[in-house]
Amino acid sequence: MIPFERAWPYDIVMGDLYVASCPFCKAENVLLPVRPSELKDIQEGMKRLLVFPCCYSKVTVLDADRDYLLTDHVLRK
């Protein structure tokens, strides 16, 4: 079972990855510096450092599915 407190939803819009809001600074519609083609590598076990461009907070993405990014940090309580 996926630990929901460490997962964050994302959307792919016109070839870019977005989150509706940043889990750290609450900025809206944040463009992530991850390409949709990198999601396949993440799903196959490659870890990816993700730095949110709005507040420079860092998380390591451990896994991904069609809707959520699984990280090493607790993002919600």
Secondary structure, DSSP 4 states (H G I P E B T S, - for coil): ---GGGEEE-EEETTEEEEEE-TTT--EEEEPS--TTHHHHHHTT--EEEE-TTT--EEEEEEE-SSEEEESS----
